[in-house]
Amino acid sequence: MSSPGGKLFITGHNGLVGRALLRHYATQPQWQIITRSKAELDLRDPHATDAFFAAERPDYVILAAAKVGGIKASYTQPVDFLLDNLQIQNAVLSAAHRFDVKKLLFLGSTCIYPKNAEMPIREDSLLTGPMESTNEPYGVAKIAGIKLCQGYHHQHGRDFICGMPANLYGSFDNFDPEHSHVLPSLIRRFHEAKLHHTPSVTLWGSGTPTREFLFVDDLAAACAFLLENYSGSDIVNIGTGHEISIREAAEIIRGITGYTGEIRWDTTQPDGNPRRLLDVSRLEKLGWQAQTDFRTGVAQTYQWFLDNRATART
Ligand SMILES: NC(=O)c1ccc[n+]([C@@H]2O[C@H](COP(=O)([O-])OP(=O)(O)OC[C@H]3O[C@@H](n4cnc5c(N)ncnc54)[C@H](OP(=O)(O)O)[C@@H]3O)[C@@H](O)[C@H]2O)c1
């Protein structure tokens, strides 16, 4: 299956994923890209969303608009994470159905999976056990989005597909200390420790848990690949298939930022899940693999951070 291109609505184009999608499609003139910021079109509003679809009639949609944040944010704003995401998904998916979108890609997250899922996490482990409680509002909304896509597929024959990306990092990430994910927060902390000649940086936990990190430009390539080569109601994990310990990731980031002080591990703080790794065999069988190794991705992300300190989300 391959698509000739068409009118593609990239939602959330100002975000980490949306910017990477814009970079990816910038070289592909067969796609006419449509975007709207949240200020221009609040996708929680079903009437405004319907009116936009009626006027623009996109052929394809990538749903990368969402209320996204770190553990602290989702823990302290459960209503926003649950309600915003449900409203965005409901409005966009129902408009896509009503206005005959040919294909839609919904982006979920690995936090939909049970906290004790067998590693690497297969897609069919969804709903086989409780998820991490701090992620519940976000995760429950994402599961509702998956079920809605699958429902449209079964009940109305819609080609609405779902991709579940691993932890992402890259240009335009959020480097805010309160709201960022682990990698941008490490980049920022080592960078600032270097600037201020801080003798040591203390990180939470033992550093032994492992995580999987996907460079966001690889995710954008995977989204385009799925849009053109996959139709099915089964969800698809999108990751590298490789894990790295937080300790090793921190050492690599320290080296790339040029910080020469000590890393201390505060083992009185919790470690979280010991492992988090996706089974990406379904995606690999379809014919896609991530291309960017961790060092290269972090080096590019740090360079972007240095070049964009003034405008980055810090
Ligand atoms: N970041 C990760 O590590 C990660 C991992 C797995 C999956 N994902 C998934 O990937 C998708 C994109 O994540 P991201 O990291 O790119 O998030 P992000 O950087 O926070 O960007 C989210 C975008 O959504 C838009 N948005 C939020 N609320 C909106 C609303 N009510 N109406 C219209 N637009 C709205 C924002 O638009 P404005 O900028 O105009 O306000 C923003 O550009 C999400 O579905 C997320 O669950 C992310």
The ligand as an SDF file (V2000), in Angstrom:
LIG
                    3D

 48 52  0  0  0  0  0  0  0  0999 V2000
    6.8120   13.5720   24.1320 N   0  0  0  0  0  0  0  0  0  0  0  0
    6.8560   12.2400   24.2850 C   0  0  0  0  0  0  0  0  0  0  0  0
    7.8310   11.6830   24.8510 O   0  0  0  0  0  0  0  0  0  0  0  0
    5.7420   11.3810   23.7480 C   0  0  0  0  0  0  0  0  0  0  0  0
    5.8720   10.0090   23.9010 C   0  0  0  0  0  0  0  0  0  0  0  0
    4.8630    9.1890   23.4320 C   0  0  0  0  0  0  0  0  0  0  0  0
    3.7630    9.7420   22.8110 C   0  0  0  0  0  0  0  0  0  0  0  0
    3.6480   11.0810   22.6650 N   0  0  0  0  0  0  0  0  0  0  0  0
    2.4370   11.5970   22.0100 C   0  0  0  0  0  0  0  0  0  0  0  0
    2.7500   12.4120   20.9010 O   0  0  0  0  0  0  0  0  0  0  0  0
    1.7750   13.4400   20.7700 C   0  0  0  0  0  0  0  0  0  0  0  0
    2.4560   14.7930   20.7090 C   0  0  0  0  0  0  0  0  0  0  0  0
    3.2400   14.9690   21.8760 O   0  0  0  0  0  0  0  0  0  0  0  0
    4.3170   16.1540   21.9960 P   0  0  0  0  0  0  0  0  0  0  0  0
    5.3950   15.6410   22.8620 O   0  0  0  0  0  0  0  0  0  0  0  0
    4.6240   16.6950   20.6590 O   0  0  0  0  0  0  0  0  0  0  0  0
    3.4850   17.2230   22.8410 O   0  0  0  0  0  0  0  0  0  0  0  0
    3.7230   18.8200   22.9140 P   0  0  0  0  0  0  0  0  0  0  0  0
    5.1150   19.1590   22.5670 O   0  0  0  0  0  0  0  0  0  0  0  0
    3.2030   19.2380   24.2560 O   0  0  0  0  0  0  0  0  0  0  0  0
    2.7590   19.3760   21.7870 O   0  0  0  0  0  0  0  0  0  0  0  0
    1.3810   19.2020   21.8880 C   0  0  0  0  0  0  0  0  0  0  0  0
    0.7100   20.1040   20.8950 C   0  0  0  0  0  0  0  0  0  0  0  0
   -0.7030   19.9110   21.0450 O   0  0  0  0  0  0  0  0  0  0  0  0
   -1.3260   21.1500   20.8200 C   0  0  0  0  0  0  0  0  0  0  0  0
   -2.5540   21.2130   21.6060 N   0  0  0  0  0  0  0  0  0  0  0  0
   -2.7270   20.9800   22.9180 C   0  0  0  0  0  0  0  0  0  0  0  0
   -4.0040   21.2040   23.2740 N   0  0  0  0  0  0  0  0  0  0  0  0
   -4.6430   21.5920   22.1310 C   0  0  0  0  0  0  0  0  0  0  0  0
   -5.9750   21.9670   21.8650 C   0  0  0  0  0  0  0  0  0  0  0  0
   -6.9100   21.9890   22.8210 N   0  0  0  0  0  0  0  0  0  0  0  0
   -6.2890   22.3290   20.5910 N   0  0  0  0  0  0  0  0  0  0  0  0
   -5.3630   22.3410   19.6190 C   0  0  0  0  0  0  0  0  0  0  0  0
   -4.0820   21.9800   19.8160 N   0  0  0  0  0  0  0  0  0  0  0  0
   -3.7250   21.6160   21.0650 C   0  0  0  0  0  0  0  0  0  0  0  0
   -0.3760   22.2230   21.3020 C   0  0  0  0  0  0  0  0  0  0  0  0
   -0.6230   23.3350   20.4740 O   0  0  0  0  0  0  0  0  0  0  0  0
   -0.0920   24.8530   20.7440 P   0  0  0  0  0  0  0  0  0  0  0  0
    1.3980   24.7580   20.7530 O   0  0  0  0  0  0  0  0  0  0  0  0
   -0.6200   25.6240   19.5920 O   0  0  0  0  0  0  0  0  0  0  0  0
   -0.6490   25.2370   22.0970 O   0  0  0  0  0  0  0  0  0  0  0  0
    0.9930   21.5800   21.0850 C   0  0  0  0  0  0  0  0  0  0  0  0
    1.5970   22.0710   19.9180 O   0  0  0  0  0  0  0  0  0  0  0  0
    0.8190   13.2920   21.9490 C   0  0  0  0  0  0  0  0  0  0  0  0
   -0.3080   12.5750   21.5610 O   0  0  0  0  0  0  0  0  0  0  0  0
    1.6050   12.4660   22.9340 C   0  0  0  0  0  0  0  0  0  0  0  0
    0.7670   11.6920   23.7390 O   0  0  0  0  0  0  0  0  0  0  0  0
    4.6170   11.9280   23.1120 C   0  0  0  0  0  0  0  0  0  0  0  0
  1  2  1  0
  2  3  2  0
  2  4  1  0
  4  5  1  0
  4 48  2  0
  5  6  2  0
  6  7  1  0
  7  8  2  0
  8  9  1  0
  8 48  1  0
  9 10  1  0
  9 46  1  0
 10 11  1  0
 11 12  1  0
 11 44  1  0
 12 13  1  0
 13 14  1  0
 14 15  2  0
 14 16  1  0
 14 17  1  0
 17 18  1  0
 18 19  2  0
 18 20  1  0
 18 21  1  0
 21 22  1  0
 22 23  1  0
 23 24  1  0
 23 42  1  0
 24 25  1  0
 25 26  1  0
 25 36  1  0
 26 27  1  0
 26 35  1  0
 27 28  2  0
 28 29  1  0
 29 30  1  0
 29 35  2  0
 30 31  1  0
 30 32  2  0
 32 33  1  0
 33 34  2  0
 34 35  1  0
 36 37  1  0
 36 42  1  0
 37 38  1  0
 38 39  2  0
 38 40  1  0
 38 41  1  0
 42 43  1  0
 44 45  1  0
 44 46  1  0
 46 47  1  0
M  CHG  2   8   1  16  -1
M  END
$$$$
